Amino acid sequence: MAILKKSVWVTLKEYVIITIGVFAYVLGWTTFLVPNNLIGGGVTGVASIVQYATGIKIGYTYFVVNIALIIAALFVLGKGFGGKTIYATIVTSLAMNIMQAVIPADITQILAVDNGKLMSTIMGGILAGTGIGMTISQGGSTGGTDIIALMINKYRNVSPGRMIMLMDVVIILSSFFVPSYMPDGSLMPWADKITTVVYGFILVVIVSTVLDLYLSGSRQSVQIFVLSHKYQQIADAITNDLHRGVTVLDGKGWYTKNEVNVVMVITRKTELNIFLKYINAIDPDAFVSVSSVTGVYGKGFDTMKFSKKSK
């Protein structure tokens, strides 16, 4: 079945939220992290290492590296994801360079430098994690390791936040071996680089924690029941376009005494929004019930694990 067209309002709302998320992410980096020569994970972390070593602005490196990841994501996650991520990547790349140029040095001095690296790490991490969460919740990505995490998450039951954190460790450790120049042009001492690496680890923990909190738990699943006379179209759309298993149950409306068909599907809570859009596009009058489930075990979800009894 062809991918259903979304309303202009819904699409506009998605892009507005993505834009807000991108600017929250960029604000965290340009206002709190970069002025302190702090290192984070992902492509932005790589781009910051390049900027501190060569002077090449973060936005340029960020854009070039992400293009390759976006091409891969187009094949794995679909064109809808790719379009939003291309948009987010372009906006992020431009905003990174523009905001570094327009934010007054006095502001970054007061907010970031004067408050110290620890406070800047906390504030930058909260803003970055919130921004990534807002973007992912609308089916997009700020690029970098979160693209890789979402591609893996499509086939493996792993939290995006945890996956991002694991990949970011390598990037942060690598910063120790690359020369880093301070805003005044002086070379960062080795002792300070060790401190920067430690703050980098604190940063990725904050970002991943805030991300998972924003997404209300990436591993949480929901059960959806749909009553509609267009149940076949809905079931086909979920199976073919959203790639989730569907069960159609036979039921009976007790008030009308009419036979009804009920579509049942279980999916991740982070995917609920797109499911509801598909259902509404096919049948705006469909009766939909959504409930959280404690545990879902099987293909595409969690694996049943049992502790071994001691003999």
For each residue, the residues with C-beta under 8 A, 3 or more apart:
1: 4 233 236 237 240 241
2:
3: 80 241
4: 1 237 241 277 278 281 282
5: 281
6: 10 11 277 281
7: 10 11 281
8: 11 12
9: 12 13
10: 6 7 13 14 277
11: 6 7 8 14 15
12: 8 9 15 16
13: 9 10 16 17
14: 10 11 17 18 84 138 139 140
15: 11 12 18 19 84 87 138
16: 12 13 19 20
17: 13 14 20 21 134 135 137 138
18: 14 15 21 22 84 87 88 134 135 138 140
19: 15 16 22 23 91
20: 16 17 23 24 134
21: 17 18 24 25 88 130 131 132 133 134 135 138 142
22: 18 19 25 26 88 91 92 95 131 135 142
23: 19 20 26 27 95 131
24: 20 21 27 28 127 128 130 131 134
25: 21 22 28 29 92 127 128 130 131 132 135 142
26: 22 23 29 30 92 95 96 99 131
27: 23 24 30 31 99 127 131
28: 24 25 31 32 33 123 124 125 126 127 128 131
29: 25 26 32 33 34 40 44 48 58 96 124 128
30: 26 27 33 34 96 99 100 103 108
31: 27 28 35 99 103 107 108 111 112 124 127
32: 28 29 35 36 38 111 112 120 121 123 124 127
33: 28 29 30 36 38 40 48 112 120 121 124 128 203
34: 29 30 37 38 48 51 58 100
35: 31 32 108 109 112 113 120 183
36: 32 33 112 113 117 120
37: 34 52 180 182 183 188 196
38: 32 33 34 48 117 120 121 124 196 199 200 203
39: 45 48 49 171 172 175 196 197 199 200 203
40: 29 33 44 45 48 124 128 168 172 200 203 204 207
41: 44 45 144 145 164 165 167 168 169 171 172 200 203 204 207
42: 45 46 143 144 145 146 164 167 168 171
43: 46 47 61 62 65 66 69 143 144 145
44: 29 40 41 47 48 58 62 96 142 144
45: 39 40 41 42 48 49 168 171 172 175 200
46: 42 43 49 50 61 65 171
47: 43 44 50 51 58 59 60 61 62 65 96
48: 29 33 34 38 39 40 44 45 51 52 58
49: 39 45 46 52 53 171 174 175 178 180
50: 46 47 53 54 56 58 61
51: 34 47 48 54 55 56 57 58 61
52: 37 48 49 178 179 180 181 188
53: 49 50 178 179 180 181
54: 50 51
55: 51 181
56: 50 51 60 61
57: 51 60 61 96 97 100
58: 29 34 44 47 48 50 51 61 62 96 97 100
59: 47 62 63 92 93 94 95 96 97
60: 47 56 57 63 64 93 97
61: 43 46 47 50 51 56 57 58 64 65
62: 43 44 47 58 59 65 66 89 92 93 96 143 144
63: 59 60 66 67 89 90 93
64: 60 61 67
65: 43 46 47 61 62 68 69 144
66: 43 62 63 69 70 89 93 143 144 147
67: 63 64 70 71 89
68: 65 71 72
69: 43 65 66 72 73 143 144 147 148
70: 66 67 73 74 82 85 86 89 143 147
71: 67 68 74 75
72: 68 69 75 76 147 151
73: 69 70 76 77 81 82 85 141 147 150 151
74: 70 71 77 78 79 81 82
75: 71 72
76: 72 73 151 154
77: 73 74 81 82 150 151 154
78: 74 81 82
79: 74 82 83
80: 3 83 84 139
81: 73 74 77 78 84 85 139 140 141 150
82: 70 73 74 77 78 79 85 86
83: 79 80 86 87
84: 14 15 18 80 81 87 88 135 138 139 140 141
85: 70 73 81 82 88 89 140 141 143 147
86: 70 82 83 89 90
87: 15 18 83 84 90 91 140
88: 18 21 22 84 85 91 92 135 140 141 142 143
89: 62 63 66 67 70 85 86 92 93 142 143
90: 63 86 87 93 94
91: 19 22 87 88 94 95
92: 22 25 26 59 62 88 89 95 96 142 143
93: 59 60 62 63 66 89 90 96 97
94: 59 90 91 97 98
95: 22 23 26 59 91 92 98 99
96: 26 29 30 44 47 57 58 59 62 92 93 99 100
97: 57 58 59 60 93 94 100 101
98: 94 95 101 102
99: 26 27 30 31 95 96 102 103
100: 30 34 57 58 96 97 103
101: 97 98
102: 98 99
103: 30 31 99 100 107 108
104: 107 108
105: 108 109
106: 109 110
107: 31 103 104 110 111
108: 30 31 35 103 104 105 111 112 113
109: 35 105 106 112 113 114
110: 106 107 113 114 115
111: 31 32 107 108 114 115 120 123
112: 31 32 33 35 36 108 109 115 120
113: 35 36 108 109 110 120
114: 109 110 111
115: 110 111 112 119 120
116: 119 120
117: 36 38 120 121 195 196 199
118: 121 122 199 202
119: 115 116 122 123
120: 32 33 35 36 38 111 112 113 115 116 117 123 124
121: 32 33 38 117 118 124 125 199 202 203 206
122: 118 119 125 126 202 206
123: 28 32 111 119 120 126 127
124: 28 29 31 32 33 38 40 120 121 127 128 203
125: 28 121 122 128 129 202 203 204 205 206 207 210
126: 28 122 123 129 130 206 210
127: 24 25 27 28 31 32 123 124 130 131
128: 24 25 28 29 33 40 124 125 131 132 203 207 210
129: 125 126 132 133 206 207 208 209 210 211 214
130: 21 24 25 126 127 133 134 210 214
131: 21 22 23 24 25 26 27 28 127 128 134 135 142
132: 21 25 128 129 135 136 141 142 146 207 211
133: 21 129 130 136 137 210 211 213 214 215
134: 17 18 20 21 24 130 131 137 138 214
135: 17 18 21 22 25 84 88 131 132 138 140 141 142
136: 132 133 139 140 141 146 150 160 211 215 270
137: 17 133 134 214 215 270 273
138: 14 15 17 18 21 84 134 135 273
139: 14 80 81 84 136 273 274
140: 14 18 81 84 85 87 88 135 136
141: 73 81 84 85 88 132 135 136 144 146 147 150
142: 21 22 25 44 88 89 92 131 132 135 146
143: 42 43 62 66 69 70 85 88 89 92 146 147
144: 41 42 43 44 62 65 66 69 141 147 148
145: 41 42 43 148 149 163 164 167 168 171
146: 42 132 136 141 142 143 149 150 160 164
147: 66 69 70 72 73 85 141 143 144 150 151
148: 69 144 145 151 152 163 167
149: 145 146 152 153 158 160 163 164 167
150: 73 77 81 136 141 146 147 153 154 160
151: 72 73 76 77 147 148 154 155
152: 148 149 155 156 158 163
153: 149 150 156 157 158 159 160 163 218
154: 76 77 150 151
155: 151 152
156: 152 153
157: 153 219 300 301 302 303
158: 149 152 153 162 163
159: 153 162 163 212 218 219
160: 136 146 149 150 153 163 164 211 212 215 218
161: 164 165 207 208 209 211 212 215 218
162: 158 159 165 166 208 212
163: 145 148 149 152 153 158 159 160 166 167
164: 41 42 145 146 149 160 161 167 168 204 207 208 211
165: 41 161 162 168 169 204 205 207 208
166: 162 163 169
167: 41 42 145 148 149 163 164 170 171
168: 40 41 42 45 145 164 165 171 172 204
169: 41 165 166 172 173 201 204
170: 167 173 174
171: 39 41 42 45 46 49 145 167 168 174 175
172: 39 40 41 45 168 169 175 197 200 201 204
173: 169 170 176 197
174: 49 170 171 177 178
175: 39 45 49 171 172 178 180 193 196 197 200
176: 173 193 194 197
177: 174
178: 49 52 53 174 175
179: 52 53 187 188
180: 37 49 52 53 175 187 188 193 196
181: 52 53 55 185 186 187 188
182: 37 185 186 187 188
183: 35 37
184:
185: 181 182
186: 181 182
187: 179 180 181 182
188: 37 52 179 180 181 182 192 193 196
189: 192 193
190: 193 194
191: 194 195
192: 188 189 195 196
193: 175 176 180 188 189 190 196 197
194: 176 190 191 197 198
195: 117 191 192 198 199
196: 37 38 39 117 175 180 188 192 193 199 200
197: 39 172 173 175 176 193 194 200 201
198: 194 195 201 202
199: 38 39 117 118 121 195 196 202 203
200: 38 39 40 41 45 172 175 196 197 203 204
201: 169 172 197 198 204 205
202: 118 121 122 125 198 199 205 206
203: 33 38 39 40 41 121 124 125 128 199 200 206 207
204: 40 41 125 164 165 168 169 172 200 201 207 208
205: 125 165 201 202 208 209
206: 121 122 125 126 129 202 203 209 210
207: 40 41 125 128 129 132 161 164 165 203 204 210 211
208: 129 161 162 164 165 204 205 211 212
209: 129 161 205 206 212 213
210: 125 126 128 129 130 133 206 207 213 214
211: 129 132 133 136 160 161 164 207 208 214 215
212: 159 160 161 162 208 209 215 217 218
213: 133 209 210 216
214: 129 130 133 134 137 210 211
215: 133 136 137 160 161 211 212 218 269 270
216: 213 220 269
217: 212 220 269
218: 153 159 160 161 212 215 268 269 270
219: 157 159 268 302
220: 216 217 268 269 292
221: 266 267 268 269 292 293 295 296 301
222: 266 267 268 269 272 290 291 292 293
223: 264 265 266 290 291 292 293
224: 263 264 265 266 267 272 275 288 289 290
225: 262 263 264 288 289
226: 231 234 262 263 264 265 279 286 287 288 289
227: 231 251 260 261 262 263 286 287 288
228: 231 234 263 279 282 283 285 286 287
229: 283
230: 233 234 282 283 286
231: 226 227 228 234 235 248 261 262 263
232: 235 236
233: 1 230 236 237 282 283
234: 226 228 230 231 237 238 263 278 279 282 283 286
235: 231 232 238 239 246 248 263
236: 1 232 233 239 240
237: 1 4 233 234 240 241 242 278 282
238: 234 235 241 242 244 246 263 265 275 278
239: 235 236 242 243 244 245 246
240: 1 236 237 243
241: 1 3 4 237 238 278
242: 237 238 239 267 271 274 275 278
243: 239 240
244: 238 239 265 266 267 271 275 300
245: 239 265 266 300
246: 235 238 239 263 264 265
247: 263 264 265
248: 231 235 261 262 263 264
249: 261 262 263 264
250: 259 261 262
251: 227 259 260 261 262
252: 257 258 259 260
253: 256 257 258 259 260
254: 257
255:
256: 253
257: 252 253 254
258: 252 253
259: 250 251 252 253
260: 227 251 252 253
261: 227 231 248 249 250 251
262: 225 226 227 231 248 249 250 251
263: 224 225 226 227 228 231 234 235 238 246 247 248 249
264: 223 224 225 226 246 247 248 249
265: 223 224 226 238 244 245 246 247 275
266: 221 222 223 224 244 245 293 296 301
267: 221 222 224 242 244 271 272 275
268: 218 219 220 221 222 271 272
269: 215 216 217 218 220 221 222 272 292
270: 136 137 215 218
271: 242 244 267 268 274 275
272: 222 224 267 268 269 275 276 290
273: 137 138 139 276 277
274: 139 242 271 277 278
275: 224 238 242 244 265 267 271 272 278 279
276: 272 273 279 280 288 290
277: 4 6 10 273 274 280 281
278: 4 234 237 238 241 242 274 275 281 282
279: 226 228 234 275 276 282 283 286 288
280: 276 277 283 284 286
281: 4 5 6 7 277 278
282: 4 228 230 233 234 237 278 279 286
283: 228 229 230 233 234 279 280 286
284: 280
285: 228
286: 226 227 228 230 234 279 280 282 283
287: 226 227 228
288: 224 225 226 227 276 279
289: 224 225 226
290: 222 223 224 272 276
291: 222 223
292: 220 221 222 223 269
293: 221 222 223 266 296
294:
295: 221 302
296: 221 266 293 301 302
297: 301 302 303 304
298: 301
299:
300: 157 244 245
301: 157 221 266 296 297 298
302: 157 219 295 296 297
303: 157 297
304: 297
305:
306:
307:
308:
309:
310:
311:
